[in-house]
Amino acid sequence: MTYRNSTSPRWAEGLLAAVALLGLACASVQAANSSHATAQSAAGMVVDHDVKIPMRDGLELRANIYRPDTGRHPVIMTLGPYGKDVHFARFQPMAARILQERFPQICSQGSTCRYVSWETPDPERWVPHGYVVVRIDSRGAGKSPGTLAPFSPQEIDDYVDAVEWAGAQPWSNGKVGLLGISYFAVNQWLVAARQPKHLAAMIPWEGASDHYQDAMRHGGILSNRFTEMWWARQIEPVQHGNGESPFRDMLTGEIVTGPESISRAVLMRNRLYPMEQAMRRPLRDQWYAERSPDFSKIVTPFISVANLGGQGLHLQGNVRGFEKAASQEKWLRFETGFHFAGFYLPEAVELQRRFFDRYLKGVSNGWETTPRVHLAVRWPDRVQSASADAWPLPQAQPLKLFLDAGQIALRSAAGTVVDSVSYNGLSDGVAFQTAPMAADTILAGPISARLWLSSSTSDADVFVTLQLMSPEQKEVTFTGALDPFAPVTQGWQRASLRQGVEGPAEPLRAGVPVPVDVTIWPTITAVPKGYRLVMRVAGQDFERDHGMMGFYGSGPFLHDEPTDRPLKIFGGMNTIHTGAKFDSHLLLQTVSKDTLESAAAPRKHTGASP
């Protein structure tokens, strides 16, 4: 299998920055000098290291088990390809630096962070409270043999087998919970749809759920850049048998990919690269369906945590999961800020523990009275907490803003005069702007746009970005899940797939306008009085001249694979038509400030850019 490395100078900046920080971050790792052992006592808990878990086909996965020394306890489990034995500061040095500098309490209040691996629960915060933490290398990763196939049905088979195995162990009370970020959130939905009998609760924290729309093809456009980076930096280095892996076991100092080194030729045969499959599959088909859950079969109690700054991966899937899952006991939490930070904060762990105490231990702690939806309203200078009983919010009112191509504006009334504006199909496009808001306007809910679009070629990719402008016409940005300076929200759509991503594709006829509906990812953002909303319609990813950590507004979630967007087809002139029958518009959902304040509880600002 092959993959394409990015050669973008801007992306290289991010990689170089990460490498430069490696030494600083690794200094914080406290690796024990113990030898390989199946059980060792550390930090008041027993650590069973490299335990073998049998799968239905006879293969054995490797796991670390962190547990109290006596009794039966509920289990919190993760299974994934990042290497169960790699310390998070070694795996993601830039993230470690952010945690150390901005959130020092994570590794000082109740934990030394000695046993933390990337995006998984910290055993030191769970074992003392009567939980068993099980961390498993997925098939083909770390110390688990086999073919590496992320998100595949085989991986979910293995996860189900591991859940059932853990539920029957002498240290288990028979109830298993799933908890983790990103990858370890995505596969929770898939496992829950299989309904293993020992699965009792889960907390998918900032992941995805629709493998086509959330991860691989936004509106049909190949989202290649993140997967390329992810595969090269986070997956291949920890493939089982990779003797060149730079990562070492945080407990023993041994290589994390197993004792035997496998040749590169065999390693390549033993892995299935998702991007290679997605490049060949422009339409939603069975391959994507197998990697997306059947929500009607999910009955597990859960909290779904969505990051409002997670456009591109860490938002829409969690909202969709809450909306569609058949579970009767389900909660949705909107959060802000860097996605790996909020998960580990002591107050977040307390929330997680309270939920699991109720559903894994049976503690009557009043969890059921928790409002079903936690809202985080992003103002330019603060984040306001509020609660609701449902999502989308029943009290939300639609606000339709019509595009005016003549004045390049967004207006509350439809125009009667037909007009148009054109832009290059691979450019940053046109920015439509509202007048200053006459009153505080809070956007809260799903967003969509209808664009009457024509092109000089047979297809066009539409990139929509919403931005917030101050009265001084200075952009207000927000801390994204990965990008420090994120816009309000974004959406994408390939014009030839305007009738649906299941196909068939319907090419454009040169110069003939057609309605293209764009799903824009939801938001909860306040547009204060005097501020303006900008809707940018472009033919390429949103990108500013300035950025941080190698990101320029869209994080790593870029769409620049040339074979998916050939210049001959997507480099034509695109035209937006407005007025009269061309009702190009932006459809928002709004709630009043009074409605939110009736349930609001202000908290410390973490959402707007520093």
URRA-V670851 format. One line per field, one symbol per residue. psi: psi as a letter, one per 40 degrees, with the letter a starting at -180 (. if undefined). burial: # if it has 24 or more other ideal C-beta (glycine too) atoms within 12 Angstrom, else .. Layout:
# URRA-V670851
psi=???
burial=???
This chain:
# URRA-V670851
psi=iiihiiehddddddddddddeddddddehghifiihiehihhfeihhhhfihhhideeihihihhhiieiihiihhiihieehdehiddddgddddddddddgdddfdgeieedehihfiihddeddeefihhhhhhiheibehiahhgheiddddddddddddddeeieeieehhihhiibdeddedddddeefideheiighhgbidhdcddddghfehhgddddddddddecddehhegeeheiihedeeiieeidhhiiddddddeihhddddddegeihaddddeehihdeehehiihhhhhdefhddfcdddddddddiehdgiihhhiiahdedddeidddddddddddddedefhgeeddehidhhihhhideihhiiiieihihdeihihhhhhhddefihieiiiehhiihiihefieahhhiiihheihhhhgaiiiihhhiiieaeiihhhhhhihhidefhhhiihiddhdgiadiiiihhdefdeieeiiigiihhehhihhhhhhiiighhgiheiihhhhhieiihhidiaifeifdeaegigfhdddgidddeeahihhhiibegfhihhihiiiddddddeihiihhedii.
burial=#.##.#.#.##..##.##..##..##.##.##...#...#.##.#######.#.#...##########....############################..#..##..##.###############.#######################################.#.########################.#.#############################################..#.#####..#####...#....#..##########.####..##.####.#..############################.#..#################.##.###########.....#....#########..######..###.##..#.#####..####...#...#####.###.#######.#..###############################....########################..#......#....################..##############..###############..##...###########..##########.#..#...#.....####.
